[in-house]
Amino acid sequence: MKYILIILLIALIGVGIFANYYEFQEENFSEKVLGLCILTFSFIWMPLFIYYRYKDKKKEDFILSNEKLKEMNDFSRKK
């Protein structure tokens, strides 16, 4: 999964740079390609990255509970 994300990111950046600097016959083609790169990055690459990064984590580690607030308050008072 890690290598798929890296390859996809490099491909998206490469296509975006290519579309930006290469002059096409059609007037708005480069803008369409850049838009597709941004959509692909937003709706395919980013969710895959988030899934890969947090798949083995517990949700409780990211939820702010009363116990964690007390720990944070105690920690700040010790300083």
mmJSON file of the N, C-alpha and C atoms, coordinates in Angstrom:
{"data_MODEL":{"atom_site":{
"group_PDB":["ATOM","ATOM","ATOM","ATOM","ATOM","ATOM","ATOM","ATOM","ATOM","ATOM","ATOM","ATOM","ATOM","ATOM","ATOM","ATOM","ATOM","ATOM","ATOM","ATOM","ATOM","ATOM","ATOM","ATOM","ATOM","ATOM","ATOM","ATOM","ATOM","ATOM","ATOM","ATOM","ATOM","ATOM","ATOM","ATOM","ATOM","ATOM","ATOM","ATOM","ATOM","ATOM","ATOM","ATOM","ATOM","ATOM","ATOM","ATOM","ATOM","ATOM","ATOM","ATOM","ATOM","ATOM","ATOM","ATOM","ATOM","ATOM","ATOM","ATOM","ATOM","ATOM","ATOM","ATOM","ATOM","ATOM","ATOM","ATOM","ATOM","ATOM","ATOM","ATOM","ATOM","ATOM","ATOM","ATOM","ATOM","ATOM","ATOM","ATOM","ATOM","ATOM","ATOM","ATOM","ATOM","ATOM","ATOM","ATOM","ATOM","ATOM","ATOM","ATOM","ATOM","ATOM","ATOM","ATOM","ATOM","ATOM","ATOM","ATOM","ATOM","ATOM","ATOM","ATOM","ATOM","ATOM","ATOM","ATOM","ATOM","ATOM","ATOM","ATOM","ATOM","ATOM","ATOM","ATOM","ATOM","ATOM","ATOM","ATOM","ATOM","ATOM","ATOM","ATOM","ATOM","ATOM","ATOM","ATOM","ATOM","ATOM","ATOM","ATOM","ATOM","ATOM","ATOM","ATOM","ATOM","ATOM","ATOM","ATOM","ATOM","ATOM","ATOM","ATOM","ATOM","ATOM","ATOM","ATOM","ATOM","ATOM","ATOM","ATOM","ATOM","ATOM","ATOM","ATOM","ATOM","ATOM","ATOM","ATOM","ATOM","ATOM","ATOM","ATOM","ATOM","ATOM","ATOM","ATOM","ATOM","ATOM","ATOM","ATOM","ATOM","ATOM","ATOM","ATOM","ATOM","ATOM","ATOM","ATOM","ATOM","ATOM","ATOM","ATOM","ATOM","ATOM","ATOM","ATOM","ATOM","ATOM","ATOM","ATOM","ATOM","ATOM","ATOM","ATOM","ATOM","ATOM","ATOM","ATOM","ATOM","ATOM","ATOM","ATOM","ATOM","ATOM","ATOM","ATOM","ATOM","ATOM","ATOM","ATOM","ATOM","ATOM","ATOM","ATOM","ATOM","ATOM","ATOM","ATOM","ATOM","ATOM","ATOM","ATOM","ATOM","ATOM","ATOM","ATOM","ATOM","ATOM","ATOM","ATOM","ATOM","ATOM","ATOM","ATOM","ATOM"],
"id":[1,2,3,4,5,6,7,8,9,10,11,12,13,14,15,16,17,18,19,20,21,22,23,24,25,26,27,28,29,30,31,32,33,34,35,36,37,38,39,40,41,42,43,44,45,46,47,48,49,50,51,52,53,54,55,56,57,58,59,60,61,62,63,64,65,66,67,68,69,70,71,72,73,74,75,76,77,78,79,80,81,82,83,84,85,86,87,88,89,90,91,92,93,94,95,96,97,98,99,100,101,102,103,104,105,106,107,108,109,110,111,112,113,114,115,116,117,118,119,120,121,122,123,124,125,126,127,128,129,130,131,132,133,134,135,136,137,138,139,140,141,142,143,144,145,146,147,148,149,150,151,152,153,154,155,156,157,158,159,160,161,162,163,164,165,166,167,168,169,170,171,172,173,174,175,176,177,178,179,180,181,182,183,184,185,186,187,188,189,190,191,192,193,194,195,196,197,198,199,200,201,202,203,204,205,206,207,208,209,210,211,212,213,214,215,216,217,218,219,220,221,222,223,224,225,226,227,228,229,230,231,232,233,234,235,236,237],
"type_symbol":["N","C","C","N","C","C","N","C","C","N","C","C","N","C","C","N","C","C","N","C","C","N","C","C","N","C","C","N","C","C","N","C","C","N","C","C","N","C","C","N","C","C","N","C","C","N","C","C","N","C","C","N","C","C","N","C","C","N","C","C","N","C","C","N","C","C","N","C","C","N","C","C","N","C","C","N","C","C","N","C","C","N","C","C","N","C","C","N","C","C","N","C","C","N","C","C","N","C","C","N","C","C","N","C","C","N","C","C","N","C","C","N","C","C","N","C","C","N","C","C","N","C","C","N","C","C","N","C","C","N","C","C","N","C","C","N","C","C","N","C","C","N","C","C","N","C","C","N","C","C","N","C","C","N","C","C","N","C","C","N","C","C","N","C","C","N","C","C","N","C","C","N","C","C","N","C","C","N","C","C","N","C","C","N","C","C","N","C","C","N","C","C","N","C","C","N","C","C","N","C","C","N","C","C","N","C","C","N","C","C","N","C","C","N","C","C","N","C","C","N","C","C","N","C","C","N","C","C","N","C","C","N","C","C","N","C","C"],
"label_atom_id":["N","CA","C","N","CA","C","N","CA","C","N","CA","C","N","CA","C","N","CA","C","N","CA","C","N","CA","C","N","CA","C","N","CA","C","N","CA","C","N","CA","C","N","CA","C","N","CA","C","N","CA","C","N","CA","C","N","CA","C","N","CA","C","N","CA","C","N","CA","C","N","CA","C","N","CA","C","N","CA","C","N","CA","C","N","CA","C","N","CA","C","N","CA","C","N","CA","C","N","CA","C","N","CA","C","N","CA","C","N","CA","C","N","CA","C","N","CA","C","N","CA","C","N","CA","C","N","CA","C","N","CA","C","N","CA","C","N","CA","C","N","CA","C","N","CA","C","N","CA","C","N","CA","C","N","CA","C","N","CA","C","N","CA","C","N","CA","C","N","CA","C","N","CA","C","N","CA","C","N","CA","C","N","CA","C","N","CA","C","N","CA","C","N","CA","C","N","CA","C","N","CA","C","N","CA","C","N","CA","C","N","CA","C","N","CA","C","N","CA","C","N","CA","C","N","CA","C","N","CA","C","N","CA","C","N","CA","C","N","CA","C","N","CA","C","N","CA","C","N","CA","C","N","CA","C","N","CA","C","N","CA","C","N","CA","C","N","CA","C","N","CA","C","N","CA","C"],
"label_alt_id":[null,null,null,null,null,null,null,null,null,null,null,null,null,null,null,null,null,null,null,null,null,null,null,null,null,null,null,null,null,null,null,null,null,null,null,null,null,null,null,null,null,null,null,null,null,null,null,null,null,null,null,null,null,null,null,null,null,null,null,null,null,null,null,null,null,null,null,null,null,null,null,null,null,null,null,null,null,null,null,null,null,null,null,null,null,null,null,null,null,null,null,null,null,null,null,null,null,null,null,null,null,null,null,null,null,null,null,null,null,null,null,null,null,null,null,null,null,null,null,null,null,null,null,null,null,null,null,null,null,null,null,null,null,null,null,null,null,null,null,null,null,null,null,null,null,null,null,null,null,null,null,null,null,null,null,null,null,null,null,null,null,null,null,null,null,null,null,null,null,null,null,null,null,null,null,null,null,null,null,null,null,null,null,null,null,null,null,null,null,null,null,null,null,null,null,null,null,null,null,null,null,null,null,null,null,null,null,null,null,null,null,null,null,null,null,null,null,null,null,null,null,null,null,null,null,null,null,null,null,null,null,null,null,null,null,null,null],
"label_comp_id":["MET","MET","MET","LYS","LYS","LYS","TYR","TYR","TYR","ILE","ILE","ILE","LEU","LEU","LEU","ILE","ILE","ILE","ILE","ILE","ILE","LEU","LEU","LEU","LEU","LEU","LEU","ILE","ILE","ILE","ALA","ALA","ALA","LEU","LEU","LEU","ILE","ILE","ILE","GLY","GLY","GLY","VAL","VAL","VAL","GLY","GLY","GLY","ILE","ILE","ILE","PHE","PHE","PHE","ALA","ALA","ALA","ASN","ASN","ASN","TYR","TYR","TYR","TYR","TYR","TYR","GLU","GLU","GLU","PHE","PHE","PHE","GLN","GLN","GLN","GLU","GLU","GLU","GLU","GLU","GLU","ASN","ASN","ASN","PHE","PHE","PHE","SER","SER","SER","GLU","GLU","GLU","LYS","LYS","LYS","VAL","VAL","VAL","LEU","LEU","LEU","GLY","GLY","GLY","LEU","LEU","LEU","CYS","CYS","CYS","ILE","ILE","ILE","LEU","LEU","LEU","THR","THR","THR","PHE","PHE","PHE","SER","SER","SER","PHE","PHE","PHE","ILE","ILE","ILE","TRP","TRP","TRP","MET","MET","MET","PRO","PRO","PRO","LEU","LEU","LEU","PHE","PHE","PHE","ILE","ILE","ILE","TYR","TYR","TYR","TYR","TYR","TYR","ARG","ARG","ARG","TYR","TYR","TYR","LYS","LYS","LYS","ASP","ASP","ASP","LYS","LYS","LYS","LYS","LYS","LYS","LYS","LYS","LYS","GLU","GLU","GLU","ASP","ASP","ASP","PHE","PHE","PHE","ILE","ILE","ILE","LEU","LEU","LEU","SER","SER","SER","ASN","ASN","ASN","GLU","GLU","GLU","LYS","LYS","LYS","LEU","LEU","LEU","LYS","LYS","LYS","GLU","GLU","GLU","MET","MET","MET","ASN","ASN","ASN","ASP","ASP","ASP","PHE","PHE","PHE","SER","SER","SER","ARG","ARG","ARG","LYS","LYS","LYS","LYS","LYS","LYS"],
"label_asym_id":["A","A","A","A","A","A","A","A","A","A","A","A","A","A","A","A","A","A","A","A","A","A","A","A","A","A","A","A","A","A","A","A","A","A","A","A","A","A","A","A","A","A","A","A","A","A","A","A","A","A","A","A","A","A","A","A","A","A","A","A","A","A","A","A","A","A","A","A","A","A","A","A","A","A","A","A","A","A","A","A","A","A","A","A","A","A","A","A","A","A","A","A","A","A","A","A","A","A","A","A","A","A","A","A","A","A","A","A","A","A","A","A","A","A","A","A","A","A","A","A","A","A","A","A","A","A","A","A","A","A","A","A","A","A","A","A","A","A","A","A","A","A","A","A","A","A","A","A","A","A","A","A","A","A","A","A","A","A","A","A","A","A","A","A","A","A","A","A","A","A","A","A","A","A","A","A","A","A","A","A","A","A","A","A","A","A","A","A","A","A","A","A","A","A","A","A","A","A","A","A","A","A","A","A","A","A","A","A","A","A","A","A","A","A","A","A","A","A","A","A","A","A","A","A","A","A","A","A","A","A","A","A","A","A","A","A","A"],
"label_entity_id":["1","1","1","1","1","1","1","1","1","1","1","1","1","1","1","1","1","1","1","1","1","1","1","1","1","1","1","1","1","1","1","1","1","1","1","1","1","1","1","1","1","1","1","1","1","1","1","1","1","1","1","1","1","1","1","1","1","1","1","1","1","1","1","1","1","1","1","1","1","1","1","1","1","1","1","1","1","1","1","1","1","1","1","1","1","1","1","1","1","1","1","1","1","1","1","1","1","1","1","1","1","1","1","1","1","1","1","1","1","1","1","1","1","1","1","1","1","1","1","1","1","1","1","1","1","1","1","1","1","1","1","1","1","1","1","1","1","1","1","1","1","1","1","1","1","1","1","1","1","1","1","1","1","1","1","1","1","1","1","1","1","1","1","1","1","1","1","1","1","1","1","1","1","1","1","1","1","1","1","1","1","1","1","1","1","1","1","1","1","1","1","1","1","1","1","1","1","1","1","1","1","1","1","1","1","1","1","1","1","1","1","1","1","1","1","1","1","1","1","1","1","1","1","1","1","1","1","1","1","1","1","1","1","1","1","1","1"],
"label_seq_id":[1,1,1,2,2,2,3,3,3,4,4,4,5,5,5,6,6,6,7,7,7,8,8,8,9,9,9,10,10,10,11,11,11,12,12,12,13,13,13,14,14,14,15,15,15,16,16,16,17,17,17,18,18,18,19,19,19,20,20,20,21,21,21,22,22,22,23,23,23,24,24,24,25,25,25,26,26,26,27,27,27,28,28,28,29,29,29,30,30,30,31,31,31,32,32,32,33,33,33,34,34,34,35,35,35,36,36,36,37,37,37,38,38,38,39,39,39,40,40,40,41,41,41,42,42,42,43,43,43,44,44,44,45,45,45,46,46,46,47,47,47,48,48,48,49,49,49,50,50,50,51,51,51,52,52,52,53,53,53,54,54,54,55,55,55,56,56,56,57,57,57,58,58,58,59,59,59,60,60,60,61,61,61,62,62,62,63,63,63,64,64,64,65,65,65,66,66,66,67,67,67,68,68,68,69,69,69,70,70,70,71,71,71,72,72,72,73,73,73,74,74,74,75,75,75,76,76,76,77,77,77,78,78,78,79,79,79],
"pdbx_PDB_ins_code":[null,null,null,null,null,null,null,null,null,null,null,null,null,null,null,null,null,null,null,null,null,null,null,null,null,null,null,null,null,null,null,null,null,null,null,null,null,null,null,null,null,null,null,null,null,null,null,null,null,null,null,null,null,null,null,null,null,null,null,null,null,null,null,null,null,null,null,null,null,null,null,null,null,null,null,null,null,null,null,null,null,null,null,null,null,null,null,null,null,null,null,null,null,null,null,null,null,null,null,null,null,null,null,null,null,null,null,null,null,null,null,null,null,null,null,null,null,null,null,null,null,null,null,null,null,null,null,null,null,null,null,null,null,null,null,null,null,null,null,null,null,null,null,null,null,null,null,null,null,null,null,null,null,null,null,null,null,null,null,null,null,null,null,null,null,null,null,null,null,null,null,null,null,null,null,null,null,null,null,null,null,null,null,null,null,null,null,null,null,null,null,null,null,null,null,null,null,null,null,null,null,null,null,null,null,null,null,null,null,null,null,null,null,null,null,null,null,null,null,null,null,null,null,null,null,null,null,null,null,null,null,null,null,null,null,null,null],
"Cartn_x":[0.833,0.0,0.875,1.986,2.871,3.424,3.823,4.406,3.361,2.14,1.053,0.791,0.787,0.569,1.695,2.925,4.064,4.008,3.744,3.674,2.539,1.377,0.231,0.509,1.147,1.478,2.465,3.488,4.463,3.802,2.909,2.206,1.313,0.596,-0.279,0.525,1.623,2.455,3.069,3.531,4.121,3.128,1.94,0.915,0.513,0.426,0.082,1.135,2.396,3.477,3.501,3.341,3.326,2.192,0.998,-0.158,0.013,0.712,0.89,1.869,2.9,3.934,3.823,3.073,2.947,1.758,1.941,0.856,0.072,-1.217,-2.072,-2.83,-3.356,-4.145,-5.423,-6.085,-7.325,-6.996,-7.8,-7.505,-7.56,-8.578,-8.784,-8.342,-7.62,-7.264,-6.352,-5.391,-4.473,-5.223,-6.193,-6.994,-7.825,-8.337,-9.109,-8.223,-7.018,-6.095,-5.691,-5.397,-5.056,-6.227,-7.435,-8.616,-8.794,-8.569,-8.665,-7.579,-6.39,-5.321,-5.707,-6.273,-6.681,-7.819,-8.785,-9.884,-9.374,-8.461,-7.892,-7.126,-6.368,-5.642,-6.61,-7.68,-8.617,-9.474,-9.979,-10.969,-10.434,-9.217,-8.643,-7.392,-6.403,-5.137,-5.292,-5.973,-6.072,-6.819,-7.975,-8.614,-7.761,-7.053,-6.163,-5.039,-4.493,-3.438,-3.94,-5.108,-5.666,-5.946,-6.492,-6.748,-5.438,-4.432,-3.151,-2.501,-2.593,-1.909,-2.573,-3.893,-4.619,-5.349,-5.009,-5.769,-5.583,-4.445,-4.207,-4.3,-4.843,-4.949,-6.301,-6.347,-7.599,-8.271,-9.577,-10.31,-10.232,-10.123,-10.082,-8.849,-7.798,-6.591,-6.811,-7.79,-8.027,-9.235,-9.955,-11.146,-10.772,-11.184,-10.898,-11.966,-11.546,-12.479,-12.169,-13.007,-12.808,-11.504,-11.161,-9.925,-8.711,-8.732,-7.606,-7.533,-8.679,-8.674,-8.063,-8.396,-7.81,-6.3,-5.855,-4.416,-3.718,-4.34,-3.751,-3.685,-4.737,-4.741,-3.684,-3.568,-2.565,-1.162,-0.95,0.366,0.73,-0.253,0.03,0.259,-0.347,-0.156,1.209,1.771,3.077,4.174,3.987,5.014,4.965],
"Cartn_y":[-1.189,0.0,1.249,1.184,2.341,2.693,1.684,1.926,2.383,1.895,2.343,3.834,4.25,5.662,6.534,6.068,6.843,6.951,5.836,5.832,6.72,6.614,7.436,8.919,9.27,10.672,11.209,10.437,10.865,10.998,10.06,10.131,11.368,11.661,12.84,14.129,14.211,15.408,15.518,14.395,14.399,14.804,14.266,14.622,16.082,16.541,17.947,18.895,18.583,19.423,19.361,18.157,17.995,18.791,18.714,19.427,20.934,21.369,22.795,23.406,22.669,23.235,22.865,21.829,21.399,22.096,22.595,23.286,22.271,22.184,21.248,21.975,21.195,21.765,22.401,21.669,22.179,23.239,24.256,25.409,25.104,24.416,24.195,22.807,22.075,20.703,20.643,21.539,21.514,21.815,22.703,23.0,21.796,21.056,19.852,18.791,18.623,17.627,18.008,19.282,19.728,19.523,19.78,19.558,18.09,17.218,15.779,15.326,15.898,15.559,15.968,17.134,17.603,16.759,16.409,15.539,14.158,13.605,12.302,12.358,13.428,13.595,13.684,14.457,14.691,13.484,12.803,11.758,10.339,10.147,8.804,8.706,9.587,9.468,9.776,10.857,11.264,10.239,9.697,8.659,7.395,7.017,5.858,6.124,7.329,7.687,7.672,8.235,8.267,6.856,6.0,4.607,3.896,4.057,3.397,3.874,5.138,5.722,5.346,5.221,5.028,3.704,2.714,1.474,0.644,0.721,-0.08,0.728,1.9,2.761,2.571,2.886,2.829,4.188,4.182,5.449,6.176,5.434,6.037,6.923,6.662,7.481,8.893,9.062,10.352,11.098,10.482,11.099,11.761,12.994,13.73,13.41,12.727,12.333,13.107,12.92,13.599,13.167,11.889,11.393,12.058,12.199,12.835,14.321,14.962,16.363,16.527,15.609,15.658,15.446,14.503,14.269,15.505,16.153,17.354,18.478,18.636,19.667,19.381,18.11,17.752,17.982,17.682,17.87,19.351,20.178,21.612,22.24,21.697,22.224,21.845,20.726,20.295,21.216,21.852,22.765,24.014],
"Cartn_z":[0.0,0.0,0.0,0.732,0.815,-0.563,-1.304,-2.624,-3.639,-3.494,-4.369,-4.144,-2.884,-2.572,-3.117,-2.992,-3.497,-5.013,-5.682,-7.152,-7.636,-6.991,-7.389,-7.17,-6.078,-5.815,-6.858,-7.17,-8.176,-9.54,-9.871,-11.154,-11.227,-10.158,-10.152,-10.28,-9.569,-9.662,-11.051,-11.601,-12.936,-14.01,-13.964,-14.948,-14.792,-13.552,-13.323,-13.875,-13.656,-14.191,-15.706,-16.256,-17.71,-18.341,-17.752,-18.303,-18.175,-17.157,-16.956,-17.96,-18.327,-19.181,-20.658,-20.984,-22.369,-23.011,-24.22,-24.924,-25.765,-25.523,-26.235,-27.34,-28.272,-29.36,-28.814,-27.94,-27.366,-26.311,-26.259,-25.419,-23.927,-23.459,-22.021,-21.569,-22.393,-22.044,-20.821,-20.726,-19.575,-18.276,-18.346,-17.153,-16.728,-17.706,-17.392,-16.759,-17.285,-16.739,-15.317,-15.087,-13.732,-12.773,-13.234,-12.407,-12.064,-13.037,-12.774,-11.805,-11.907,-10.958,-9.542,-9.4,-8.074,-7.525,-8.367,-7.924,-7.53,-8.316,-8.0,-6.691,-6.497,-5.244,-4.068,-4.24,-3.142,-2.803,-3.818,-3.573,-3.663,-4.13,-4.189,-3.331,-3.575,-2.861,-1.378,-1.047,0.359,1.219,0.797,1.621,1.756,0.685,0.788,1.787,1.757,2.689,4.126,4.349,5.703,6.199,5.333,5.721,6.047,5.192,5.41,6.71,6.981,8.134,9.454,9.481,10.748,10.844,10.028,10.025,11.295,11.956,13.159,14.45,14.389,15.566,16.234,17.507,18.253,18.192,18.037,18.014,19.347,20.419,21.743,21.932,21.195,21.308,20.772,19.905,19.26,19.809,20.744,21.318,22.637,22.799,24.023,25.071,26.126,27.178,28.462,29.456,30.737,31.4,31.268,31.863,31.235,29.936,29.252,29.589,29.752,30.163,31.555,32.466,33.802,33.749,32.916,32.759,32.219,31.248,30.675,31.706,32.502,33.532,34.614,35.016,36.004,35.467,34.215,33.595,33.522,33.186,33.084,34.462,35.508,36.848,37.423,36.966,37.459,36.987,35.884,35.353,36.109],
"occupancy":[1.0,1.0,1.0,1.0,1.0,1.0,1.0,1.0,1.0,1.0,1.0,1.0,1.0,1.0,1.0,1.0,1.0,1.0,1.0,1.0,1.0,1.0,1.0,1.0,1.0,1.0,1.0,1.0,1.0,1.0,1.0,1.0,1.0,1.0,1.0,1.0,1.0,1.0,1.0,1.0,1.0,1.0,1.0,1.0,1.0,1.0,1.0,1.0,1.0,1.0,1.0,1.0,1.0,1.0,1.0,1.0,1.0,1.0,1.0,1.0,1.0,1.0,1.0,1.0,1.0,1.0,1.0,1.0,1.0,1.0,1.0,1.0,1.0,1.0,1.0,1.0,1.0,1.0,1.0,1.0,1.0,1.0,1.0,1.0,1.0,1.0,1.0,1.0,1.0,1.0,1.0,1.0,1.0,1.0,1.0,1.0,1.0,1.0,1.0,1.0,1.0,1.0,1.0,1.0,1.0,1.0,1.0,1.0,1.0,1.0,1.0,1.0,1.0,1.0,1.0,1.0,1.0,1.0,1.0,1.0,1.0,1.0,1.0,1.0,1.0,1.0,1.0,1.0,1.0,1.0,1.0,1.0,1.0,1.0,1.0,1.0,1.0,1.0,1.0,1.0,1.0,1.0,1.0,1.0,1.0,1.0,1.0,1.0,1.0,1.0,1.0,1.0,1.0,1.0,1.0,1.0,1.0,1.0,1.0,1.0,1.0,1.0,1.0,1.0,1.0,1.0,1.0,1.0,1.0,1.0,1.0,1.0,1.0,1.0,1.0,1.0,1.0,1.0,1.0,1.0,1.0,1.0,1.0,1.0,1.0,1.0,1.0,1.0,1.0,1.0,1.0,1.0,1.0,1.0,1.0,1.0,1.0,1.0,1.0,1.0,1.0,1.0,1.0,1.0,1.0,1.0,1.0,1.0,1.0,1.0,1.0,1.0,1.0,1.0,1.0,1.0,1.0,1.0,1.0,1.0,1.0,1.0,1.0,1.0,1.0,1.0,1.0,1.0,1.0,1.0,1.0,1.0,1.0,1.0,1.0,1.0,1.0],
"B_iso_or_equiv":[0.0,0.0,0.0,0.0,0.0,0.0,0.0,0.0,0.0,0.0,0.0,0.0,0.0,0.0,0.0,0.0,0.0,0.0,0.0,0.0,0.0,0.0,0.0,0.0,0.0,0.0,0.0,0.0,0.0,0.0,0.0,0.0,0.0,0.0,0.0,0.0,0.0,0.0,0.0,0.0,0.0,0.0,0.0,0.0,0.0,0.0,0.0,0.0,0.0,0.0,0.0,0.0,0.0,0.0,0.0,0.0,0.0,0.0,0.0,0.0,0.0,0.0,0.0,0.0,0.0,0.0,0.0,0.0,0.0,0.0,0.0,0.0,0.0,0.0,0.0,0.0,0.0,0.0,0.0,0.0,0.0,0.0,0.0,0.0,0.0,0.0,0.0,0.0,0.0,0.0,0.0,0.0,0.0,0.0,0.0,0.0,0.0,0.0,0.0,0.0,0.0,0.0,0.0,0.0,0.0,0.0,0.0,0.0,0.0,0.0,0.0,0.0,0.0,0.0,0.0,0.0,0.0,0.0,0.0,0.0,0.0,0.0,0.0,0.0,0.0,0.0,0.0,0.0,0.0,0.0,0.0,0.0,0.0,0.0,0.0,0.0,0.0,0.0,0.0,0.0,0.0,0.0,0.0,0.0,0.0,0.0,0.0,0.0,0.0,0.0,0.0,0.0,0.0,0.0,0.0,0.0,0.0,0.0,0.0,0.0,0.0,0.0,0.0,0.0,0.0,0.0,0.0,0.0,0.0,0.0,0.0,0.0,0.0,0.0,0.0,0.0,0.0,0.0,0.0,0.0,0.0,0.0,0.0,0.0,0.0,0.0,0.0,0.0,0.0,0.0,0.0,0.0,0.0,0.0,0.0,0.0,0.0,0.0,0.0,0.0,0.0,0.0,0.0,0.0,0.0,0.0,0.0,0.0,0.0,0.0,0.0,0.0,0.0,0.0,0.0,0.0,0.0,0.0,0.0,0.0,0.0,0.0,0.0,0.0,0.0,0.0,0.0,0.0,0.0,0.0,0.0,0.0,0.0,0.0,0.0,0.0,0.0],
"pdbx_formal_charge":[null,null,null,null,null,null,null,null,null,null,null,null,null,null,null,null,null,null,null,null,null,null,null,null,null,null,null,null,null,null,null,null,null,null,null,null,null,null,null,null,null,null,null,null,null,null,null,null,null,null,null,null,null,null,null,null,null,null,null,null,null,null,null,null,null,null,null,null,null,null,null,null,null,null,null,null,null,null,null,null,null,null,null,null,null,null,null,null,null,null,null,null,null,null,null,null,null,null,null,null,null,null,null,null,null,null,null,null,null,null,null,null,null,null,null,null,null,null,null,null,null,null,null,null,null,null,null,null,null,null,null,null,null,null,null,null,null,null,null,null,null,null,null,null,null,null,null,null,null,null,null,null,null,null,null,null,null,null,null,null,null,null,null,null,null,null,null,null,null,null,null,null,null,null,null,null,null,null,null,null,null,null,null,null,null,null,null,null,null,null,null,null,null,null,null,null,null,null,null,null,null,null,null,null,null,null,null,null,null,null,null,null,null,null,null,null,null,null,null,null,null,null,null,null,null,null,null,null,null,null,null,null,null,null,null,null,null],
"auth_seq_id":[1,1,1,2,2,2,3,3,3,4,4,4,5,5,5,6,6,6,7,7,7,8,8,8,9,9,9,10,10,10,11,11,11,12,12,12,13,13,13,14,14,14,15,15,15,16,16,16,17,17,17,18,18,18,19,19,19,20,20,20,21,21,21,22,22,22,23,23,23,24,24,24,25,25,25,26,26,26,27,27,27,28,28,28,29,29,29,30,30,30,31,31,31,32,32,32,33,33,33,34,34,34,35,35,35,36,36,36,37,37,37,38,38,38,39,39,39,40,40,40,41,41,41,42,42,42,43,43,43,44,44,44,45,45,45,46,46,46,47,47,47,48,48,48,49,49,49,50,50,50,51,51,51,52,52,52,53,53,53,54,54,54,55,55,55,56,56,56,57,57,57,58,58,58,59,59,59,60,60,60,61,61,61,62,62,62,63,63,63,64,64,64,65,65,65,66,66,66,67,67,67,68,68,68,69,69,69,70,70,70,71,71,71,72,72,72,73,73,73,74,74,74,75,75,75,76,76,76,77,77,77,78,78,78,79,79,79],
"auth_comp_id":["MET","MET","MET","LYS","LYS","LYS","TYR","TYR","TYR","ILE","ILE","ILE","LEU","LEU","LEU","ILE","ILE","ILE","ILE","ILE","ILE","LEU","LEU","LEU","LEU","LEU","LEU","ILE","ILE","ILE","ALA","ALA","ALA","LEU","LEU","LEU","ILE","ILE","ILE","GLY","GLY","GLY","VAL","VAL","VAL","GLY","GLY","GLY","ILE","ILE","ILE","PHE","PHE","PHE","ALA","ALA","ALA","ASN","ASN","ASN","TYR","TYR","TYR","TYR","TYR","TYR","GLU","GLU","GLU","PHE","PHE","PHE","GLN","GLN","GLN","GLU","GLU","GLU","GLU","GLU","GLU","ASN","ASN","ASN","PHE","PHE","PHE","SER","SER","SER","GLU","GLU","GLU","LYS","LYS","LYS","VAL","VAL","VAL","LEU","LEU","LEU","GLY","GLY","GLY","LEU","LEU","LEU","CYS","CYS","CYS","ILE","ILE","ILE","LEU","LEU","LEU","THR","THR","THR","PHE","PHE","PHE","SER","SER","SER","PHE","PHE","PHE","ILE","ILE","ILE","TRP","TRP","TRP","MET","MET","MET","PRO","PRO","PRO","LEU","LEU","LEU","PHE","PHE","PHE","ILE","ILE","ILE","TYR","TYR","TYR","TYR","TYR","TYR","ARG","ARG","ARG","TYR","TYR","TYR","LYS","LYS","LYS","ASP","ASP","ASP","LYS","LYS","LYS","LYS","LYS","LYS","LYS","LYS","LYS","GLU","GLU","GLU","ASP","ASP","ASP","PHE","PHE","PHE","ILE","ILE","ILE","LEU","LEU","LEU","SER","SER","SER","ASN","ASN","ASN","GLU","GLU","GLU","LYS","LYS","LYS","LEU","LEU","LEU","LYS","LYS","LYS","GLU","GLU","GLU","MET","MET","MET","ASN","ASN","ASN","ASP","ASP","ASP","PHE","PHE","PHE","SER","SER","SER","ARG","ARG","ARG","LYS","LYS","LYS","LYS","LYS","LYS"],
"auth_asym_id":["A","A","A","A","A","A","A","A","A","A","A","A","A","A","A","A","A","A","A","A","A","A","A","A","A","A","A","A","A","A","A","A","A","A","A","A","A","A","A","A","A","A","A","A","A","A","A","A","A","A","A","A","A","A","A","A","A","A","A","A","A","A","A","A","A","A","A","A","A","A","A","A","A","A","A","A","A","A","A","A","A","A","A","A","A","A","A","A","A","A","A","A","A","A","A","A","A","A","A","A","A","A","A","A","A","A","A","A","A","A","A","A","A","A","A","A","A","A","A","A","A","A","A","A","A","A","A","A","A","A","A","A","A","A","A","A","A","A","A","A","A","A","A","A","A","A","A","A","A","A","A","A","A","A","A","A","A","A","A","A","A","A","A","A","A","A","A","A","A","A","A","A","A","A","A","A","A","A","A","A","A","A","A","A","A","A","A","A","A","A","A","A","A","A","A","A","A","A","A","A","A","A","A","A","A","A","A","A","A","A","A","A","A","A","A","A","A","A","A","A","A","A","A","A","A","A","A","A","A","A","A","A","A","A","A","A","A"],
"auth_atom_id":["N","CA","C","N","CA","C","N","CA","C","N","CA","C","N","CA","C","N","CA","C","N","CA","C","N","CA","C","N","CA","C","N","CA","C","N","CA","C","N","CA","C","N","CA","C","N","CA","C","N","CA","C","N","CA","C","N","CA","C","N","CA","C","N","CA","C","N","CA","C","N","CA","C","N","CA","C","N","CA","C","N","CA","C","N","CA","C","N","CA","C","N","CA","C","N","CA","C","N","CA","C","N","CA","C","N","CA","C","N","CA","C","N","CA","C","N","CA","C","N","CA","C","N","CA","C","N","CA","C","N","CA","C","N","CA","C","N","CA","C","N","CA","C","N","CA","C","N","CA","C","N","CA","C","N","CA","C","N","CA","C","N","CA","C","N","CA","C","N","CA","C","N","CA","C","N","CA","C","N","CA","C","N","CA","C","N","CA","C","N","CA","C","N","CA","C","N","CA","C","N","CA","C","N","CA","C","N","CA","C","N","CA","C","N","CA","C","N","CA","C","N","CA","C","N","CA","C","N","CA","C","N","CA","C","N","CA","C","N","CA","C","N","CA","C","N","CA","C","N","CA","C","N","CA","C","N","CA","C","N","CA","C","N","CA","C","N","CA","C","N","CA","C","N","CA","C"],
"pdbx_PDB_model_num":[1,1,1,1,1,1,1,1,1,1,1,1,1,1,1,1,1,1,1,1,1,1,1,1,1,1,1,1,1,1,1,1,1,1,1,1,1,1,1,1,1,1,1,1,1,1,1,1,1,1,1,1,1,1,1,1,1,1,1,1,1,1,1,1,1,1,1,1,1,1,1,1,1,1,1,1,1,1,1,1,1,1,1,1,1,1,1,1,1,1,1,1,1,1,1,1,1,1,1,1,1,1,1,1,1,1,1,1,1,1,1,1,1,1,1,1,1,1,1,1,1,1,1,1,1,1,1,1,1,1,1,1,1,1,1,1,1,1,1,1,1,1,1,1,1,1,1,1,1,1,1,1,1,1,1,1,1,1,1,1,1,1,1,1,1,1,1,1,1,1,1,1,1,1,1,1,1,1,1,1,1,1,1,1,1,1,1,1,1,1,1,1,1,1,1,1,1,1,1,1,1,1,1,1,1,1,1,1,1,1,1,1,1,1,1,1,1,1,1,1,1,1,1,1,1,1,1,1,1,1,1,1,1,1,1,1,1]
}}}
